[in-house]
């Protein structure tokens, strides 16, 4: 990631992931966290609603051919 030092132009500097994350999401941290929780709840709910239910019958209720 490039940074600017005064008016000297661009120089390369190593910036850690924590600084990048804070600069991107710093002011909106609570909003980003709430959106992540809502998306996770939506994924779990979609999985729960979309899964196929296993049909189970008791062995005494099954019809047997004799």
N, C-alpha and C positions, 0 to 999 in steps of 0.2 A: 504494500500500500504506500502510496506516495504522500508526502506531506510538504508543506511550504514553510520555509524558514525565512521570515522577513520578506524582503524583496529580491532575494538572491536567486529565485527560481525553484524548480522542483529538485528535491533530493530524496533518495530512498531511505526509508526508516522502517524498522521492524515494529509492527503494532500487534499486540497480543489479542487473542479472541475476546477477552473480557472487555477491553476498551472498545472493540468494534461493536460488541453486543450492547454495551451501555450507550454508545453514540447512536445506534439504530433504534433501540427500544426504551431508552432511559425515560423520556417524558411520558411514554405510553405503556409503561410496564404493567400496570393494573389491567388496562384494556387488553393487552396481549395475553396475559394470564387468563383472563375471563374468556376470551375467544378460544384459547386452547382447551379450557375445561368444557366449554359448550361443544366444540368439535369432537372431543373425546366421548362425551355423553351421546352425541349423535351417532358416532360410529358404533358404540356399544348397543344403543337402541336399535339401529338398523340391523346389526347382526342378530340380535335377539328376535326381532320381528321376522327376519328373513330365513331363519333356520327351519328346516323341516322337522316336524315332530314325528317321533318314532311311534308307530302304531303297535301297541302291545296288547295281546289278548291272553287271557288265562288259558292254560292248557285244558281245563275242564270245559271251557266254553267253545273250544274249536270243534268243528264238525268232523267226525271220522267216518270214513267209508268202510262199510262191513259187507 
